[in-house]
């Protein structure tokens, strides 16, 4: 299985799970959805590392993690200022 396939499958599954959680839990609003970027990045990096034992791909996936982390902190800041 190639990295593209792994990323696609993990993205679909994680997005679906977070969508179900968002619909059932009122506190999990759109501002917290960037958590899925972090989850996707971590899961794909771990799977890729398990398969290849190569950290270079895991490091390359840090872009997904960084984007998700930035978005979540930015959105949490907006929530705190709003509240």
mmCIF file of the N, C-alpha and C atoms, coordinates in Angstrom:
data_MODEL
# 
_entry.id   MODEL 
# 
loop_
_atom_site.group_PDB 
_atom_site.id 
_atom_site.type_symbol 
_atom_site.label_atom_id 
_atom_site.label_alt_id 
_atom_site.label_comp_id 
_atom_site.label_asym_id 
_atom_site.label_entity_id 
_atom_site.label_seq_id 
_atom_site.pdbx_PDB_ins_code 
_atom_site.Cartn_x 
_atom_site.Cartn_y 
_atom_site.Cartn_z 
_atom_site.occupancy 
_atom_site.B_iso_or_equiv 
_atom_site.pdbx_formal_charge 
_atom_site.auth_seq_id 
_atom_site.auth_comp_id 
_atom_site.auth_asym_id 
_atom_site.auth_atom_id 
_atom_site.pdbx_PDB_model_num 
ATOM 1   N N  . UNK A 1 1  ? 0.845   -1.169 0.000  1.00 0.00 ? 1  UNK A N  1 
ATOM 2   C CA . UNK A 1 1  ? 0.000   0.000  0.000  1.00 0.00 ? 1  UNK A CA 1 
ATOM 3   C C  . UNK A 1 1  ? 0.898   1.241  0.000  1.00 0.00 ? 1  UNK A C  1 
ATOM 4   N N  . UNK A 1 2  ? 0.619   2.164  -0.874 1.00 0.00 ? 2  UNK A N  1 
ATOM 5   C CA . UNK A 1 2  ? 1.423   3.368  -0.990 1.00 0.00 ? 2  UNK A CA 1 
ATOM 6   C C  . UNK A 1 2  ? 0.929   4.450  -0.047 1.00 0.00 ? 2  UNK A C  1 
ATOM 7   N N  . UNK A 1 3  ? 1.757   5.458  0.165  1.00 0.00 ? 3  UNK A N  1 
ATOM 8   C CA . UNK A 1 3  ? 1.435   6.546  1.072  1.00 0.00 ? 3  UNK A CA 1 
ATOM 9   C C  . UNK A 1 3  ? 0.163   7.272  0.652  1.00 0.00 ? 3  UNK A C  1 
ATOM 10  N N  . UNK A 1 4  ? -0.035  7.451  -0.632 1.00 0.00 ? 4  UNK A N  1 
ATOM 11  C CA . UNK A 1 4  ? -1.231  8.137  -1.127 1.00 0.00 ? 4  UNK A CA 1 
ATOM 12  C C  . UNK A 1 4  ? -2.496  7.388  -0.738 1.00 0.00 ? 4  UNK A C  1 
ATOM 13  N N  . UNK A 1 5  ? -2.476  6.089  -0.874 1.00 0.00 ? 5  UNK A N  1 
ATOM 14  C CA . UNK A 1 5  ? -3.635  5.275  -0.507 1.00 0.00 ? 5  UNK A CA 1 
ATOM 15  C C  . UNK A 1 5  ? -3.887  5.323  0.993  1.00 0.00 ? 5  UNK A C  1 
ATOM 16  N N  . UNK A 1 6  ? -2.814  5.240  1.780  1.00 0.00 ? 6  UNK A N  1 
ATOM 17  C CA . UNK A 1 6  ? -2.950  5.300  3.235  1.00 0.00 ? 6  UNK A CA 1 
ATOM 18  C C  . UNK A 1 6  ? -3.536  6.642  3.644  1.00 0.00 ? 6  UNK A C  1 
ATOM 19  N N  . UNK A 1 7  ? -3.008  7.734  3.077  1.00 0.00 ? 7  UNK A N  1 
ATOM 20  C CA . UNK A 1 7  ? -3.485  9.069  3.407  1.00 0.00 ? 7  UNK A CA 1 
ATOM 21  C C  . UNK A 1 7  ? -4.957  9.232  3.041  1.00 0.00 ? 7  UNK A C  1 
ATOM 22  N N  . UNK A 1 8  ? -5.354  8.712  1.894  1.00 0.00 ? 8  UNK A N  1 
ATOM 23  C CA . UNK A 1 8  ? -6.744  8.807  1.461  1.00 0.00 ? 8  UNK A CA 1 
ATOM 24  C C  . UNK A 1 8  ? -7.672  8.057  2.409  1.00 0.00 ? 8  UNK A C  1 
ATOM 25  N N  . UNK A 1 9  ? -7.334  6.825  2.732  1.00 0.00 ? 9  UNK A N  1 
ATOM 26  C CA . UNK A 1 9  ? -8.172  6.019  3.618  1.00 0.00 ? 9  UNK A CA 1 
ATOM 27  C C  . UNK A 1 9  ? -8.266  6.637  5.007  1.00 0.00 ? 9  UNK A C  1 
ATOM 28  N N  . UNK A 1 10 ? -7.135  7.049  5.563  1.00 0.00 ? 10 UNK A N  1 
ATOM 29  C CA . UNK A 1 10 ? -7.133  7.649  6.903  1.00 0.00 ? 10 UNK A CA 1 
ATOM 30  C C  . UNK A 1 10 ? -7.924  8.950  6.906  1.00 0.00 ? 10 UNK A C  1 
ATOM 31  N N  . UNK A 1 11 ? -7.778  9.764  5.865  1.00 0.00 ? 11 UNK A N  1 
ATOM 32  C CA . UNK A 1 11 ? -8.519  11.024 5.788  1.00 0.00 ? 11 UNK A CA 1 
ATOM 33  C C  . UNK A 1 11 ? -10.020 10.779 5.765  1.00 0.00 ? 11 UNK A C  1 
ATOM 34  N N  . UNK A 1 12 ? -10.461 9.828  4.977  1.00 0.00 ? 12 UNK A N  1 
ATOM 35  C CA . UNK A 1 12 ? -11.893 9.519  4.901  1.00 0.00 ? 12 UNK A CA 1 
ATOM 36  C C  . UNK A 1 12 ? -12.420 9.031  6.242  1.00 0.00 ? 12 UNK A C  1 
ATOM 37  N N  . UNK A 1 13 ? -11.716 8.099  6.862  1.00 0.00 ? 13 UNK A N  1 
ATOM 38  C CA . UNK A 1 13 ? -12.184 7.518  8.126  1.00 0.00 ? 13 UNK A CA 1 
ATOM 39  C C  . UNK A 1 13 ? -12.175 8.561  9.244  1.00 0.00 ? 13 UNK A C  1 
ATOM 40  N N  . UNK A 1 14 ? -11.098 9.301  9.388  1.00 0.00 ? 14 UNK A N  1 
ATOM 41  C CA . UNK A 1 14 ? -11.002 10.291 10.464 1.00 0.00 ? 14 UNK A CA 1 
ATOM 42  C C  . UNK A 1 14 ? -12.027 11.399 10.264 1.00 0.00 ? 14 UNK A C  1 
ATOM 43  N N  . UNK A 1 15 ? -12.202 11.872 9.029  1.00 0.00 ? 15 UNK A N  1 
ATOM 44  C CA . UNK A 1 15 ? -13.191 12.910 8.756  1.00 0.00 ? 15 UNK A CA 1 
ATOM 45  C C  . UNK A 1 15 ? -14.596 12.412 9.082  1.00 0.00 ? 15 UNK A C  1 
ATOM 46  N N  . UNK A 1 16 ? -14.894 11.188 8.739  1.00 0.00 ? 16 UNK A N  1 
ATOM 47  C CA . UNK A 1 16 ? -16.207 10.623 9.052  1.00 0.00 ? 16 UNK A CA 1 
ATOM 48  C C  . UNK A 1 16 ? -16.417 10.549 10.568 1.00 0.00 ? 16 UNK A C  1 
ATOM 49  N N  . UNK A 1 17 ? -15.415 10.058 11.288 1.00 0.00 ? 17 UNK A N  1 
ATOM 50  C CA . UNK A 1 17 ? -15.525 9.940  12.748 1.00 0.00 ? 17 UNK A CA 1 
ATOM 51  C C  . UNK A 1 17 ? -15.713 11.316 13.384 1.00 0.00 ? 17 UNK A C  1 
ATOM 52  N N  . UNK A 1 18 ? -14.907 12.291 12.967 1.00 0.00 ? 18 UNK A N  1 
ATOM 53  C CA . UNK A 1 18 ? -15.043 13.635 13.530 1.00 0.00 ? 18 UNK A CA 1 
ATOM 54  C C  . UNK A 1 18 ? -16.383 14.261 13.153 1.00 0.00 ? 18 UNK A C  1 
ATOM 55  N N  . UNK A 1 19 ? -16.899 13.964 11.973 1.00 0.00 ? 19 UNK A N  1 
ATOM 56  C CA . UNK A 1 19 ? -18.223 14.450 11.577 1.00 0.00 ? 19 UNK A CA 1 
ATOM 57  C C  . UNK A 1 19 ? -19.314 13.886 12.465 1.00 0.00 ? 19 UNK A C  1 
ATOM 58  N N  . UNK A 1 20 ? -19.243 12.600 12.773 1.00 0.00 ? 20 UNK A N  1 
ATOM 59  C CA . UNK A 1 20 ? -20.222 11.973 13.669 1.00 0.00 ? 20 UNK A CA 1 
ATOM 60  C C  . UNK A 1 20 ? -20.146 12.601 15.060 1.00 0.00 ? 20 UNK A C  1 
ATOM 61  N N  . UNK A 1 21 ? -18.924 12.799 15.544 1.00 0.00 ? 21 UNK A N  1 
ATOM 62  C CA . UNK A 1 21 ? -18.744 13.417 16.868 1.00 0.00 ? 21 UNK A CA 1 
ATOM 63  C C  . UNK A 1 21 ? -19.306 14.838 16.867 1.00 0.00 ? 21 UNK A C  1 
ATOM 64  N N  . UNK A 1 22 ? -19.033 15.603 15.805 1.00 0.00 ? 22 UNK A N  1 
ATOM 65  C CA . UNK A 1 22 ? -19.506 16.988 15.721 1.00 0.00 ? 22 UNK A CA 1 
ATOM 66  C C  . UNK A 1 22 ? -21.030 17.058 15.713 1.00 0.00 ? 22 UNK A C  1 
ATOM 67  N N  . UNK A 1 23 ? -21.685 16.099 15.086 1.00 0.00 ? 23 UNK A N  1 
ATOM 68  C CA . UNK A 1 23 ? -23.146 16.106 15.053 1.00 0.00 ? 23 UNK A CA 1 
ATOM 69  C C  . UNK A 1 23 ? -23.764 15.712 16.386 1.00 0.00 ? 23 UNK A C  1 
ATOM 70  N N  . UNK A 1 24 ? -23.087 14.853 17.131 1.00 0.00 ? 24 UNK A N  1 
ATOM 71  C CA . UNK A 1 24 ? -23.648 14.362 18.386 1.00 0.00 ? 24 UNK A CA 1 
ATOM 72  C C  . UNK A 1 24 ? -23.282 15.219 19.590 1.00 0.00 ? 24 UNK A C  1 
ATOM 73  N N  . UNK A 1 25 ? -22.183 15.942 19.515 1.00 0.00 ? 25 UNK A N  1 
ATOM 74  C CA . UNK A 1 25 ? -21.710 16.746 20.648 1.00 0.00 ? 25 UNK A CA 1 
ATOM 75  C C  . UNK A 1 25 ? -21.763 18.222 20.277 1.00 0.00 ? 25 UNK A C  1 
ATOM 76  N N  . UNK A 1 26 ? -22.564 18.974 21.004 1.00 0.00 ? 26 UNK A N  1 
ATOM 77  C CA . UNK A 1 26 ? -22.715 20.392 20.719 1.00 0.00 ? 26 UNK A CA 1 
ATOM 78  C C  . UNK A 1 26 ? -21.455 21.204 20.961 1.00 0.00 ? 26 UNK A C  1 
ATOM 79  N N  . UNK A 1 27 ? -20.611 20.763 21.877 1.00 0.00 ? 27 UNK A N  1 
ATOM 80  C CA . UNK A 1 27 ? -19.399 21.519 22.195 1.00 0.00 ? 27 UNK A CA 1 
ATOM 81  C C  . UNK A 1 27 ? -18.324 21.383 21.126 1.00 0.00 ? 27 UNK A C  1 
ATOM 82  N N  . UNK A 1 28 ? -18.447 20.382 20.277 1.00 0.00 ? 28 UNK A N  1 
ATOM 83  C CA . UNK A 1 28 ? -17.458 20.144 19.218 1.00 0.00 ? 28 UNK A CA 1 
ATOM 84  C C  . UNK A 1 28 ? -17.907 20.885 17.970 1.00 0.00 ? 28 UNK A C  1 
ATOM 85  N N  . UNK A 1 29 ? -17.636 22.185 17.935 1.00 0.00 ? 29 UNK A N  1 
ATOM 86  C CA . UNK A 1 29 ? -18.110 22.993 16.818 1.00 0.00 ? 29 UNK A CA 1 
ATOM 87  C C  . UNK A 1 29 ? -17.065 23.081 15.710 1.00 0.00 ? 29 UNK A C  1 
ATOM 88  N N  . UNK A 1 30 ? -17.353 23.889 14.703 1.00 0.00 ? 30 UNK A N  1 
ATOM 89  C CA . UNK A 1 30 ? -16.467 24.007 13.541 1.00 0.00 ? 30 UNK A CA 1 
ATOM 90  C C  . UNK A 1 30 ? -15.073 24.514 13.901 1.00 0.00 ? 30 UNK A C  1 
ATOM 91  N N  . UNK A 1 31 ? -14.966 25.272 14.994 1.00 0.00 ? 31 UNK A N  1 
ATOM 92  C CA . UNK A 1 31 ? -13.655 25.792 15.374 1.00 0.00 ? 31 UNK A CA 1 
ATOM 93  C C  . UNK A 1 31 ? -12.711 24.689 15.846 1.00 0.00 ? 31 UNK A C  1 
ATOM 94  N N  . UNK A 1 32 ? -13.241 23.560 16.254 1.00 0.00 ? 32 UNK A N  1 
ATOM 95  C CA . UNK A 1 32 ? -12.409 22.465 16.734 1.00 0.00 ? 32 UNK A CA 1 
ATOM 96  C C  . UNK A 1 32 ? -12.153 21.391 15.677 1.00 0.00 ? 32 UNK A C  1 
ATOM 97  N N  . UNK A 1 33 ? -12.754 21.533 14.505 1.00 0.00 ? 33 UNK A N  1 
ATOM 98  C CA . UNK A 1 33 ? -12.571 20.565 13.430 1.00 0.00 ? 33 UNK A CA 1 
ATOM 99  C C  . UNK A 1 33 ? -11.109 20.432 12.991 1.00 0.00 ? 33 UNK A C  1 
ATOM 100 N N  . UNK A 1 34 ? -10.270 21.473 13.065 1.00 0.00 ? 34 UNK A N  1 
ATOM 101 C CA . UNK A 1 34 ? -8.862  21.278 12.668 1.00 0.00 ? 34 UNK A CA 1 
ATOM 102 C C  . UNK A 1 34 ? -8.140  20.191 13.466 1.00 0.00 ? 34 UNK A C  1 
ATOM 103 N N  . UNK A 1 35 ? -8.731  19.726 14.537 1.00 0.00 ? 35 UNK A N  1 
ATOM 104 C CA . UNK A 1 35 ? -8.157  18.584 15.248 1.00 0.00 ? 35 UNK A CA 1 
ATOM 105 C C  . UNK A 1 35 ? -8.013  17.383 14.325 1.00 0.00 ? 35 UNK A C  1 
ATOM 106 N N  . UNK A 1 36 ? -8.889  17.297 13.319 1.00 0.00 ? 36 UNK A N  1 
ATOM 107 C CA . UNK A 1 36 ? -8.806  16.165 12.401 1.00 0.00 ? 36 UNK A CA 1 
ATOM 108 C C  . UNK A 1 36 ? -7.518  16.217 11.597 1.00 0.00 ? 36 UNK A C  1 
ATOM 109 N N  . UNK A 1 37 ? -6.999  17.410 11.281 1.00 0.00 ? 37 UNK A N  1 
ATOM 110 C CA . UNK A 1 37 ? -5.710  17.494 10.581 1.00 0.00 ? 37 UNK A CA 1 
ATOM 111 C C  . UNK A 1 37 ? -4.597  16.906 11.426 1.00 0.00 ? 37 UNK A C  1 
ATOM 112 N N  . UNK A 1 38 ? -4.630  17.211 12.711 1.00 0.00 ? 38 UNK A N  1 
ATOM 113 C CA . UNK A 1 38 ? -3.619  16.677 13.618 1.00 0.00 ? 38 UNK A CA 1 
ATOM 114 C C  . UNK A 1 38 ? -3.750  15.157 13.703 1.00 0.00 ? 38 UNK A C  1 
ATOM 115 N N  . UNK A 1 39 ? -4.985  14.678 13.855 1.00 0.00 ? 39 UNK A N  1 
ATOM 116 C CA . UNK A 1 39 ? -5.211  13.234 13.955 1.00 0.00 ? 39 UNK A CA 1 
ATOM 117 C C  . UNK A 1 39 ? -4.766  12.520 12.681 1.00 0.00 ? 39 UNK A C  1 
ATOM 118 N N  . UNK A 1 40 ? -5.114  13.079 11.531 1.00 0.00 ? 40 UNK A N  1 
ATOM 119 C CA . UNK A 1 40 ? -4.729  12.468 10.256 1.00 0.00 ? 40 UNK A CA 1 
ATOM 120 C C  . UNK A 1 40 ? -3.207  12.417 10.143 1.00 0.00 ? 40 UNK A C  1 
ATOM 121 N N  . UNK A 1 41 ? -2.538  13.514 10.451 1.00 0.00 ? 41 UNK A N  1 
ATOM 122 C CA . UNK A 1 41 ? -1.083  13.556 10.364 1.00 0.00 ? 41 UNK A CA 1 
ATOM 123 C C  . UNK A 1 41 ? -0.417  12.542 11.263 1.00 0.00 ? 41 UNK A C  1 
ATOM 124 N N  . UNK A 1 42 ? -0.899  12.436 12.501 1.00 0.00 ? 42 UNK A N  1 
ATOM 125 C CA . UNK A 1 42 ? -0.311  11.488 13.445 1.00 0.00 ? 42 UNK A CA 1 
ATOM 126 C C  . UNK A 1 42 ? -0.549  10.049 13.006 1.00 0.00 ? 42 UNK A C  1 
ATOM 127 N N  . UNK A 1 43 ? -1.775  9.735  12.625 1.00 0.00 ? 43 UNK A N  1 
ATOM 128 C CA . UNK A 1 43 ? -2.113  8.357  12.238 1.00 0.00 ? 43 UNK A CA 1 
ATOM 129 C C  . UNK A 1 43 ? -1.320  7.930  10.998 1.00 0.00 ? 43 UNK A C  1 
ATOM 130 N N  . UNK A 1 44 ? -1.279  8.792  9.989  1.00 0.00 ? 44 UNK A N  1 
ATOM 131 C CA . UNK A 1 44 ? -0.555  8.442  8.763  1.00 0.00 ? 44 UNK A CA 1 
ATOM 132 C C  . UNK A 1 44 ? 0.940   8.314  9.037  1.00 0.00 ? 44 UNK A C  1 
ATOM 133 N N  . UNK A 1 45 ? 1.490   9.219  9.844  1.00 0.00 ? 45 UNK A N  1 
ATOM 134 C CA . UNK A 1 45 ? 2.916   9.139  10.168 1.00 0.00 ? 45 UNK A CA 1 
ATOM 135 C C  . UNK A 1 45 ? 3.236   7.842  10.905 1.00 0.00 ? 45 UNK A C  1 
ATOM 136 N N  . UNK A 1 46 ? 2.388   7.452  11.834 1.00 0.00 ? 46 UNK A N  1 
ATOM 137 C CA . UNK A 1 46 ? 2.618   6.210  12.586 1.00 0.00 ? 46 UNK A CA 1 
ATOM 138 C C  . UNK A 1 46 ? 2.507   4.991  11.670 1.00 0.00 ? 46 UNK A C  1 
ATOM 139 N N  . UNK A 1 47 ? 1.478   4.963  10.831 1.00 0.00 ? 47 UNK A N  1 
ATOM 140 C CA . UNK A 1 47 ? 1.305   3.832  9.912  1.00 0.00 ? 47 UNK A CA 1 
ATOM 141 C C  . UNK A 1 47 ? 2.496   3.743  8.957  1.00 0.00 ? 47 UNK A C  1 
ATOM 142 N N  . UNK A 1 48 ? 2.887   4.876  8.404  1.00 0.00 ? 48 UNK A N  1 
ATOM 143 C CA . UNK A 1 48 ? 4.009   4.888  7.461  1.00 0.00 ? 48 UNK A CA 1 
ATOM 144 C C  . UNK A 1 48 ? 5.308   4.462  8.155  1.00 0.00 ? 48 UNK A C  1 
ATOM 145 N N  . UNK A 1 49 ? 5.497   4.903  9.388  1.00 0.00 ? 49 UNK A N  1 
ATOM 146 C CA . UNK A 1 49 ? 6.699   4.506  10.118 1.00 0.00 ? 49 UNK A CA 1 
ATOM 147 C C  . UNK A 1 49 ? 6.687   3.007  10.411 1.00 0.00 ? 49 UNK A C  1 
ATOM 148 N N  . UNK A 1 50 ? 5.529   2.467  10.776 1.00 0.00 ? 50 UNK A N  1 
ATOM 149 C CA . UNK A 1 50 ? 5.420   1.027  11.051 1.00 0.00 ? 50 UNK A CA 1 
ATOM 150 C C  . UNK A 1 50 ? 5.751   0.224  9.793  1.00 0.00 ? 50 UNK A C  1 
ATOM 151 N N  . UNK A 1 51 ? 5.274   0.688  8.655  1.00 0.00 ? 51 UNK A N  1 
ATOM 152 C CA . UNK A 1 51 ? 5.495   -0.041 7.407  1.00 0.00 ? 51 UNK A CA 1 
ATOM 153 C C  . UNK A 1 51 ? 6.944   0.091  6.930  1.00 0.00 ? 51 UNK A C  1 
ATOM 154 N N  . UNK A 1 52 ? 7.490   1.306  6.951  1.00 0.00 ? 52 UNK A N  1 
ATOM 155 C CA . UNK A 1 52 ? 8.795   1.530  6.334  1.00 0.00 ? 52 UNK A CA 1 
ATOM 156 C C  . UNK A 1 52 ? 9.944   1.702  7.319  1.00 0.00 ? 52 UNK A C  1 
ATOM 157 N N  . UNK A 1 53 ? 9.631   1.980  8.577  1.00 0.00 ? 53 UNK A N  1 
ATOM 158 C CA . UNK A 1 53 ? 10.648  2.300  9.590  1.00 0.00 ? 53 UNK A CA 1 
ATOM 159 C C  . UNK A 1 53 ? 11.506  3.488  9.146  1.00 0.00 ? 53 UNK A C  1 
ATOM 160 N N  . UNK A 1 54 ? 10.907  4.399  8.399  1.00 0.00 ? 54 UNK A N  1 
ATOM 161 C CA . UNK A 1 54 ? 11.599  5.560  7.848  1.00 0.00 ? 54 UNK A CA 1 
ATOM 162 C C  . UNK A 1 54 ? 10.980  6.837  8.411  1.00 0.00 ? 54 UNK A C  1 
ATOM 163 N N  . UNK A 1 55 ? 11.798  7.642  9.068  1.00 0.00 ? 55 UNK A N  1 
ATOM 164 C CA . UNK A 1 55 ? 11.302  8.864  9.679  1.00 0.00 ? 55 UNK A CA 1 
ATOM 165 C C  . UNK A 1 55 ? 11.155  10.009 8.689  1.00 0.00 ? 55 UNK A C  1 
ATOM 166 N N  . UNK A 1 56 ? 11.770  9.909  7.515  1.00 0.00 ? 56 UNK A N  1 
ATOM 167 C CA . UNK A 1 56 ? 11.715  11.026 6.571  1.00 0.00 ? 56 UNK A CA 1 
ATOM 168 C C  . UNK A 1 56 ? 10.281  11.295 6.107  1.00 0.00 ? 56 UNK A C  1 
ATOM 169 N N  . UNK A 1 57 ? 9.498   10.270 5.885  1.00 0.00 ? 57 UNK A N  1 
ATOM 170 C CA . UNK A 1 57 ? 8.110   10.468 5.488  1.00 0.00 ? 57 UNK A CA 1 
ATOM 171 C C  . UNK A 1 57 ? 7.306   11.026 6.645  1.00 0.00 ? 57 UNK A C  1 
ATOM 172 N N  . UNK A 1 58 ? 7.558   10.537 7.834  1.00 0.00 ? 58 UNK A N  1 
ATOM 173 C CA . UNK A 1 58 ? 6.857   11.053 9.004  1.00 0.00 ? 58 UNK A CA 1 
ATOM 174 C C  . UNK A 1 58 ? 7.161   12.535 9.191  1.00 0.00 ? 58 UNK A C  1 
ATOM 175 N N  . UNK A 1 59 ? 8.387   12.927 8.941  1.00 0.00 ? 59 UNK A N  1 
ATOM 176 C CA . UNK A 1 59 ? 8.755   14.337 9.047  1.00 0.00 ? 59 UNK A CA 1 
ATOM 177 C C  . UNK A 1 59 ? 8.070   15.141 7.945  1.00 0.00 ? 59 UNK A C  1 
ATOM 178 N N  . UNK A 1 60 ? 7.947   14.564 6.768  1.00 0.00 ? 60 UNK A N  1 
ATOM 179 C CA . UNK A 1 60 ? 7.270   15.250 5.667  1.00 0.00 ? 60 UNK A CA 1 
ATOM 180 C C  . UNK A 1 60 ? 5.797   15.499 6.003  1.00 0.00 ? 60 UNK A C  1 
ATOM 181 N N  . UNK A 1 61 ? 5.204   14.615 6.763  1.00 0.00 ? 61 UNK A N  1 
ATOM 182 C CA . UNK A 1 61 ? 3.812   14.778 7.147  1.00 0.00 ? 61 UNK A CA 1 
ATOM 183 C C  . UNK A 1 61 ? 3.628   15.831 8.236  1.00 0.00 ? 61 UNK A C  1 
ATOM 184 N N  . UNK A 1 62 ? 4.711   16.375 8.722  1.00 0.00 ? 62 UNK A N  1 
ATOM 185 C CA . UNK A 1 62 ? 4.606   17.387 9.766  1.00 0.00 ? 62 UNK A CA 1 
ATOM 186 C C  . UNK A 1 62 ? 3.877   18.626 9.268  1.00 0.00 ? 62 UNK A C  1 
ATOM 187 N N  . UNK A 1 63 ? 3.814   18.822 7.969  1.00 0.00 ? 63 UNK A N  1 
ATOM 188 C CA . UNK A 1 63 ? 3.037   19.937 7.415  1.00 0.00 ? 63 UNK A CA 1 
ATOM 189 C C  . UNK A 1 63 ? 1.574   19.830 7.768  1.00 0.00 ? 63 UNK A C  1 
ATOM 190 N N  . UNK A 1 64 ? 1.041   18.629 7.685  1.00 0.00 ? 64 UNK A N  1 
ATOM 191 C CA . UNK A 1 64 ? -0.354  18.411 8.072  1.00 0.00 ? 64 UNK A CA 1 
ATOM 192 C C  . UNK A 1 64 ? -0.527  18.693 9.558  1.00 0.00 ? 64 UNK A C  1 
ATOM 193 N N  . UNK A 1 65 ? 0.409   18.213 10.358 1.00 0.00 ? 65 UNK A N  1 
ATOM 194 C CA . UNK A 1 65 ? 0.350   18.434 11.799 1.00 0.00 ? 65 UNK A CA 1 
ATOM 195 C C  . UNK A 1 65 ? 0.462   19.917 12.129 1.00 0.00 ? 65 UNK A C  1 
ATOM 196 N N  . UNK A 1 66 ? 1.395   20.601 11.479 1.00 0.00 ? 66 UNK A N  1 
ATOM 197 C CA . UNK A 1 66 ? 1.599   22.019 11.765 1.00 0.00 ? 66 UNK A CA 1 
ATOM 198 C C  . UNK A 1 66 ? 0.381   22.836 11.369 1.00 0.00 ? 66 UNK A C  1 
ATOM 199 N N  . UNK A 1 67 ? -0.196  22.526 10.224 1.00 0.00 ? 67 UNK A N  1 
ATOM 200 C CA . UNK A 1 67 ? -1.403  23.233 9.784  1.00 0.00 ? 67 UNK A CA 1 
ATOM 201 C C  . UNK A 1 67 ? -2.550  23.029 10.750 1.00 0.00 ? 67 UNK A C  1 
ATOM 202 N N  . UNK A 1 68 ? -2.739  21.806 11.177 1.00 0.00 ? 68 UNK A N  1 
ATOM 203 C CA . UNK A 1 68 ? -3.808  21.510 12.133 1.00 0.00 ? 68 UNK A CA 1 
ATOM 204 C C  . UNK A 1 68 ? -3.568  22.178 13.470 1.00 0.00 ? 68 UNK A C  1 
ATOM 205 N N  . UNK A 1 69 ? -2.318  22.147 13.938 1.00 0.00 ? 69 UNK A N  1 
ATOM 206 C CA . UNK A 1 69 ? -1.993  22.769 15.223 1.00 0.00 ? 69 UNK A CA 1 
ATOM 207 C C  . UNK A 1 69 ? -2.198  24.276 15.155 1.00 0.00 ? 69 UNK A C  1 
ATOM 208 N N  . UNK A 1 70 ? -1.775  24.905 14.073 1.00 0.00 ? 70 UNK A N  1 
ATOM 209 C CA . UNK A 1 70 ? -1.972  26.346 13.928 1.00 0.00 ? 70 UNK A CA 1 
ATOM 210 C C  . UNK A 1 70 ? -3.458  26.681 13.940 1.00 0.00 ? 70 UNK A C  1 
ATOM 211 N N  . UNK A 1 71 ? -4.232  25.954 13.137 1.00 0.00 ? 71 UNK A N  1 
ATOM 212 C CA . UNK A 1 71 ? -5.667  26.222 13.050 1.00 0.00 ? 71 UNK A CA 1 
ATOM 213 C C  . UNK A 1 71 ? -6.360  26.054 14.389 1.00 0.00 ? 71 UNK A C  1 
ATOM 214 N N  . UNK A 1 72 ? -6.017  25.000 15.122 1.00 0.00 ? 72 UNK A N  1 
ATOM 215 C CA . UNK A 1 72 ? -6.713  24.752 16.387 1.00 0.00 ? 72 UNK A CA 1 
ATOM 216 C C  . UNK A 1 72 ? -6.386  25.851 17.404 1.00 0.00 ? 72 UNK A C  1 
ATOM 217 N N  . UNK A 1 73 ? -5.116  26.276 17.481 1.00 0.00 ? 73 UNK A N  1 
ATOM 218 C CA . UNK A 1 73 ? -4.778  27.344 18.422 1.00 0.00 ? 73 UNK A CA 1 
ATOM 219 C C  . UNK A 1 73 ? -5.387  28.678 18.003 1.00 0.00 ? 73 UNK A C  1 
ATOM 220 N N  . UNK A 1 74 ? -5.431  28.939 16.708 1.00 0.00 ? 74 UNK A N  1 
ATOM 221 C CA . UNK A 1 74 ? -6.051  30.164 16.207 1.00 0.00 ? 74 UNK A CA 1 
ATOM 222 C C  . UNK A 1 74 ? -7.538  30.179 16.544 1.00 0.00 ? 74 UNK A C  1 
ATOM 223 N N  . UNK A 1 75 ? -8.212  29.059 16.324 1.00 0.00 ? 75 UNK A N  1 
ATOM 224 C CA . UNK A 1 75 ? -9.640  28.984 16.604 1.00 0.00 ? 75 UNK A CA 1 
ATOM 225 C C  . UNK A 1 75 ? -9.935  29.017 18.096 1.00 0.00 ? 75 UNK A C  1 
ATOM 226 N N  . UNK A 1 76 ? -9.103  28.379 18.905 1.00 0.00 ? 76 UNK A N  1 
ATOM 227 C CA . UNK A 1 76 ? -9.299  28.445 20.347 1.00 0.00 ? 76 UNK A CA 1 
ATOM 228 C C  . UNK A 1 76 ? -9.133  29.875 20.861 1.00 0.00 ? 76 UNK A C  1 
ATOM 229 N N  . UNK A 1 77 ? -8.209  30.602 20.269 1.00 0.00 ? 77 UNK A N  1 
ATOM 230 C CA . UNK A 1 77 ? -8.031  32.012 20.637 1.00 0.00 ? 77 UNK A CA 1 
ATOM 231 C C  . UNK A 1 77 ? -9.293  32.809 20.320 1.00 0.00 ? 77 UNK A C  1 
ATOM 232 N N  . UNK A 1 78 ? -9.916  32.547 19.165 1.00 0.00 ? 78 UNK A N  1 
ATOM 233 C CA . UNK A 1 78 ? -11.149 33.225 18.804 1.00 0.00 ? 78 UNK A CA 1 
ATOM 234 C C  . UNK A 1 78 ? -12.274 32.861 19.773 1.00 0.00 ? 78 UNK A C  1 
ATOM 235 N N  . UNK A 1 79 ? -12.319 31.601 20.183 1.00 0.00 ? 79 UNK A N  1 
ATOM 236 C CA . UNK A 1 79 ? -13.364 31.163 21.129 1.00 0.00 ? 79 UNK A CA 1 
ATOM 237 C C  . UNK A 1 79 ? -13.188 31.871 22.475 1.00 0.00 ? 79 UNK A C  1 
ATOM 238 N N  . UNK A 1 80 ? -11.959 31.966 22.947 1.00 0.00 ? 80 UNK A N  1 
ATOM 239 C CA . UNK A 1 80 ? -11.695 32.603 24.245 1.00 0.00 ? 80 UNK A CA 1 
ATOM 240 C C  . UNK A 1 80 ? -12.037 34.092 24.196 1.00 0.00 ? 80 UNK A C  1 
ATOM 241 N N  . UNK A 1 81 ? -11.656 34.774 23.120 1.00 0.00 ? 81 UNK A N  1 
ATOM 242 C CA . UNK A 1 81 ? -11.968 36.194 22.988 1.00 0.00 ? 81 UNK A CA 1 
ATOM 243 C C  . UNK A 1 81 ? -13.462 36.433 22.877 1.00 0.00 ? 81 UNK A C  1 
ATOM 244 N N  . UNK A 1 82 ? -14.144 35.519 22.188 1.00 0.00 ? 82 UNK A N  1 
ATOM 245 C CA . UNK A 1 82 ? -15.590 35.637 21.994 1.00 0.00 ? 82 UNK A CA 1 
ATOM 246 C C  . UNK A 1 82 ? -16.335 35.419 23.307 1.00 0.00 ? 82 UNK A C  1 
ATOM 247 N N  . UNK A 1 83 ? -15.842 34.487 24.117 1.00 0.00 ? 83 UNK A N  1 
ATOM 248 C CA . UNK A 1 83 ? -16.517 34.108 25.367 1.00 0.00 ? 83 UNK A CA 1 
ATOM 249 C C  . UNK A 1 83 ? -16.118 34.946 26.481 1.00 0.00 ? 83 UNK A C  1 
# 
